[in-house]
Amino acid sequence: MFVSTAQIATDNLQRLITRLCKHWGHKFPVSFEALQGEIQLGLGRCLLQAQDNALDVRLNAADDEQLQRMTINPLPTFDWQRQA
């Protein structure tokens, strides 16, 4: 499993999770609650988790190429950090 993470500072975690999930829900299966969400992107899975005043975003992909494509195409504006 290949993983990349990002953290987004926000004052309204629930709103951000809802907006991201509803946006991607038109193309991919999503599930979300007040403080967490999951988006089943075609290339892998995106997990959203509220933490204090930031949203933790975690991408999981089967291989490195898929992970790179997810961070460049669907979710390019975040500061992605590769996990070992």
N, C-alpha and C positions, 0 to 999 in steps of 0.2 A: 504494500500500500504506500502510495506517495502522498505526502501531505504538505500543504502550505497554509499559513495562517496570516490574519491581519486583524488589527484592532481599530475600531472607528469610534472616536469620541462623539458623544451625543448627550443631550439633555433629556431626550424623549425616546428611550429604548423601545418601548412597546410600539410606538408609532413607526419607528424605523423598521423593526422586524415585520410589522404588518405590511408596510409599503413594499419592502423587498419581496416578500412572499406573494403578495397580490400581483406585483409586476411580473414575476416569473411564473406565476400560476396560470397565465394564459398560454404558456408553451410547455411547461413541465409540471409533473406532480409535486405538490407542496403540502406541508402540514405545519401549522404554527399555533402557538398559544401566546399568552401575554409576554413571556420572557424567553422564548426559544422558538426556533423554526428550523425546518429542513426543506431543502430544495433538491430534487432529484434531477440534476442537469443531465443532458445526454452523455456528457463525458465523465461524469462522476457525481459526487454528492457534496452539497454545501450545507454546513451546519451553522446556525446562528444561536448565540448564547449571550444573554445579558449579564454584564459584570459591572457593578457599581455604575459609573457614568460612561461606560464604553460597551460597544458590541464586539464580541469575539466572533470572528468568521473563520471557519475551518473548511478547507477543501480537501476532499479525499478522492484520489484517482487510482486506477489500476496500474498505470505506467507514467513515466516521466513526460512523455509527449502529450498525453491527455491533460496532465496537470498544467503544463505550460500553456496549452490551448485555452484552458479555463481561465487562467490569470491574464491572458492577453485579450481574449475575445469577450466572454460574457461579463467578466468582473474586472476590468482593467484599471479602474481608478484607485484601487486600494493599494497600500504599501505591503506587498506580500513578502512573507518570511518563510523560507523553506525549512522544514523540520526534518531532522535526521531519522 
